[in-house]
Amino acid sequence: MLDRGGDWAERLVTVSSRATVGEAVASLAGPPVAVPVVLARAGRRHGVTATEVLGSIDAAVLRAAISAGRVDARSPVLDHLADPLPTVGIGHTISEAYDALGRHHTAAVVLLDGRAVCLVARDELDSASHITGAPVLASASGTTNAQRTRLA
């Protein structure tokens, strides 16, 4: 189920709609941010389009639910979807990305020509907030290894 894309795809963490909760949680190590769940496809020559994002999951929330016995690790991830993450265009400013996150989201999907290219987490925006007027992608340059792996 693990797949490594090239170029921009390496910066985008996604979970396949065919994954189980256990598979998703096991593969999502690193900073606790929500990640998009995308329509399962055999191959993605041109990346993930915004319309293929079905919702999101938060691995920390699902881990806690599994530990508490409220969620079976073998259940489909589709049964536990939250709303899709907000989106921002690659040319939007860091300030606009903050606005898109609102108070409740930990990450946003960055789009280029309608295709998801990476995630930008709130803490990455915090680290880059001193750069006035900078595009949102400037804050996403520090993506972690965990964010470079996606479930396909």
Secondary structure by P-SEA (a helix, b strand, c coil): cccccccccccbbbbbccccaaaaaaaccccbbbbbbcccccccccccccccccccccaaaaaaaaaacccccccccccccccccccccccccaaaaaaaacccccbbbbbccccccccccaaaaaaacccccccccccccccccccccccc
